[in-house]
Amino acid sequence: MSLDGLNAVVFGGCGGIGIAIGQRLLQEGVKKLFILDVAELSDANLARLREHSRDAQLLCKACDVSNRTELKQILEKDVLEALGCVDILVNSAGIVEDEVPDKVIAVNLTGVINSCLIALTKMSRANGGKGGVIVNVASIAGLEPVTFLPTYCATKHGIVGFTRSLGVQPVFNETGVKFITICPGGTRTPMFQNCKILYTEVKVLQKMFQELKRYKPQSPDAVADCVIQAILKGENGSTWICNDGEISVHSFPQSKYL
Ligand SMILES: NC(=O)c1ccc[n+]([C@@H]2O[C@H](COP(=O)([O-])OP(=O)(O)OC[C@H]3O[C@@H](n4cnc5c(N)ncnc54)[C@H](O)[C@@H]3O)[C@@H](O)[C@H]2O)c1
């Protein structure tokens, strides 16, 4: 598979990992890149993208993934009018503010679910779409417990379960859409630096959180490389880990129900 001439949408595309993914998609020949984020694309990040865009078209619009009405309107109208069709959708928007659990769930989990379901309807071959790939950025916290970030951890486990549930052959046969999960380890981005943990009287959680600060995070470019590899050669429903700069495919026990 080549990404040459394809159209891509990146939610959370102004973030540390989102920008790195945008750059790599452009390097691979993506022709139109639509970035959706609550934050504005800074001049510095726009310049980083332009370095790789050659003659590609860059679009950017404010979008809050936790607002379903806004999300649907933007995906179904703005994005489709600008791109015609979506070949690659990356959900990388996320927050780590465990002191406000409802907000973390709304952005990290409900936002990703709504984005996938709305996009799937439009991308599906059954509805006249061309099919494509949806990549959801979860986390190592989607595979392992993280004691001081229990809500964040729950949302990331949710993304893994949701993505694997849709990443099955019968769904692909009908829609032509492949689903992939990416699980990065600690990555050097604003999120990693500004992480806010669950407000709690449980002192040991504070202590464990302090220990995290000794951890040396990987580069966002490593995560972007993992995303590109997964798009190019990942099996439908596969879960990819990118930790300490190393990329691997995670294996789960065989499902009893599929
Ligand atoms: N940085 C890490 O250590 C790490 C590790 C594992 C997984 N992740 C995941 O990677 C993804 C990207 O995170 P990052 O490290 O680049 O962080 P980041 O804070 O640099 O980027 C996150 C982006 O999401 C955007 N965003 C936040 N709320 C939003 C909303 N409601 N609607 C739309 N956009 C919204 C932010 O504005 C920001 O641009 C997240 O899903 C995160 O959970 C990060």
The ligand as an SDF file (V2000), in Angstrom:
LIG
                    3D

 44 48  0  0  0  0  0  0  0  0999 V2000
    2.5770   11.9280   25.4400 N   0  0  0  0  0  0  0  0  0  0  0  0
    2.5130   10.7050   25.9500 C   0  0  0  0  0  0  0  0  0  0  0  0
    3.3130   10.3020   26.8080 O   0  0  0  0  0  0  0  0  0  0  0  0
    1.4560    9.7580   25.4410 C   0  0  0  0  0  0  0  0  0  0  0  0
    1.5980    8.3900   25.7350 C   0  0  0  0  0  0  0  0  0  0  0  0
    0.6260    7.5100   25.2840 C   0  0  0  0  0  0  0  0  0  0  0  0
   -0.4520    7.9710   24.5680 C   0  0  0  0  0  0  0  0  0  0  0  0
   -0.5700    9.2940   24.2990 N   0  0  0  0  0  0  0  0  0  0  0  0
   -1.7430    9.7140   23.5530 C   0  0  0  0  0  0  0  0  0  0  0  0
   -1.3390   10.3310   22.3520 O   0  0  0  0  0  0  0  0  0  0  0  0
   -2.3420   11.2640   21.9390 C   0  0  0  0  0  0  0  0  0  0  0  0
   -1.6760   12.5840   21.6160 C   0  0  0  0  0  0  0  0  0  0  0  0
   -1.1350   13.1160   22.8180 O   0  0  0  0  0  0  0  0  0  0  0  0
    0.1450   14.0790   22.8470 P   0  0  0  0  0  0  0  0  0  0  0  0
    1.1400   13.4280   23.7040 O   0  0  0  0  0  0  0  0  0  0  0  0
    0.4840   14.5060   21.4720 O   0  0  0  0  0  0  0  0  0  0  0  0
   -0.4340   15.2660   23.6920 O   0  0  0  0  0  0  0  0  0  0  0  0
   -0.6460   16.7970   23.3040 P   0  0  0  0  0  0  0  0  0  0  0  0
   -1.2390   17.4120   24.5040 O   0  0  0  0  0  0  0  0  0  0  0  0
    0.6030   17.3530   22.7560 O   0  0  0  0  0  0  0  0  0  0  0  0
   -1.7080   16.6820   22.1090 O   0  0  0  0  0  0  0  0  0  0  0  0
   -3.0560   16.3790   22.3140 C   0  0  0  0  0  0  0  0  0  0  0  0
   -3.8520   17.2280   21.3610 C   0  0  0  0  0  0  0  0  0  0  0  0
   -5.2350   16.9460   21.5580 O   0  0  0  0  0  0  0  0  0  0  0  0
   -5.9240   18.1810   21.4940 C   0  0  0  0  0  0  0  0  0  0  0  0
   -7.1970   18.1070   22.2010 N   0  0  0  0  0  0  0  0  0  0  0  0
   -7.4070   18.0580   23.5380 C   0  0  0  0  0  0  0  0  0  0  0  0
   -8.7190   18.0460   23.8050 N   0  0  0  0  0  0  0  0  0  0  0  0
   -9.3560   18.0600   22.6020 C   0  0  0  0  0  0  0  0  0  0  0  0
  -10.7110   18.0780   22.2160 C   0  0  0  0  0  0  0  0  0  0  0  0
  -11.7010   18.0990   23.1290 N   0  0  0  0  0  0  0  0  0  0  0  0
  -11.0140   18.0950   20.9080 N   0  0  0  0  0  0  0  0  0  0  0  0
  -10.0300   18.1170   19.9630 C   0  0  0  0  0  0  0  0  0  0  0  0
   -8.7210   18.1340   20.2750 N   0  0  0  0  0  0  0  0  0  0  0  0
   -8.3840   18.0980   21.5800 C   0  0  0  0  0  0  0  0  0  0  0  0
   -4.9850   19.1740   22.1710 C   0  0  0  0  0  0  0  0  0  0  0  0
   -5.3220   20.5260   21.8580 O   0  0  0  0  0  0  0  0  0  0  0  0
   -3.6440   18.7440   21.6360 C   0  0  0  0  0  0  0  0  0  0  0  0
   -3.3210   19.4190   20.4430 O   0  0  0  0  0  0  0  0  0  0  0  0
   -3.3440   11.3380   23.0920 C   0  0  0  0  0  0  0  0  0  0  0  0
   -4.4650   10.5640   22.7890 O   0  0  0  0  0  0  0  0  0  0  0  0
   -2.5830   10.7310   24.2460 C   0  0  0  0  0  0  0  0  0  0  0  0
   -3.4530   10.1810   25.2190 O   0  0  0  0  0  0  0  0  0  0  0  0
    0.3560   10.1950   24.7060 C   0  0  0  0  0  0  0  0  0  0  0  0
  1  2  1  0
  2  3  2  0
  2  4  1  0
  4  5  1  0
  4 44  2  0
  5  6  2  0
  6  7  1  0
  7  8  2  0
  8  9  1  0
  8 44  1  0
  9 10  1  0
  9 42  1  0
 10 11  1  0
 11 12  1  0
 11 40  1  0
 12 13  1  0
 13 14  1  0
 14 15  2  0
 14 16  1  0
 14 17  1  0
 17 18  1  0
 18 19  2  0
 18 20  1  0
 18 21  1  0
 21 22  1  0
 22 23  1  0
 23 24  1  0
 23 38  1  0
 24 25  1  0
 25 26  1  0
 25 36  1  0
 26 27  1  0
 26 35  1  0
 27 28  2  0
 28 29  1  0
 29 30  1  0
 29 35  2  0
 30 31  1  0
 30 32  2  0
 32 33  1  0
 33 34  2  0
 34 35  1  0
 36 37  1  0
 36 38  1  0
 38 39  1  0
 40 41  1  0
 40 42  1  0
 42 43  1  0
M  CHG  2   8   1  16  -1
M  END
$$$$
